[in-house]
Amino acid sequence: QELLRVMRTIDDRIVHELNTTIPTASFVGKIDAGQTCKELYQSLTDAHTSRERIIKNCIAQTSSVVKALREEREKAQDDVALLKQLRKEQTKLKLMQSELNVEEVVNDRSWKVL
């Protein structure tokens, strides 16, 4: 979650980025706004792609851990520590899945602003 928070900085600062990217009337000749906007667009696209890939990778890894713990749980139904670990991993999985929804909202907001 901390990594995602840091990686979402570009989205959190999109208005600031646009304000510093698009030149005022006095700077129109000195800055290529088209190129700068294109670079901002590429940075945003790259950030969204990498975050989605990271989240989906975490979901896949946690899903496999949950699956393995479920299989172990079927064999040892009385193991309280195993049940506790399974619940912890299931909670982590749900949290990561909800991050995909958060990511969608963040991305939509950034694209609307851009």
Secondary structure, 3 states (H helix, E strand, C coil): CHHHHHHCHHHHCHHHHHHHHCCCHHHCCCCCHHHHHHHHHHHHHHHHHHHHHHHHHHHHHHHHHHHHHHHHHHHCCCCHHHHHHHHHHHHHHHHHHHHHHHHHHHHHHHHHHC
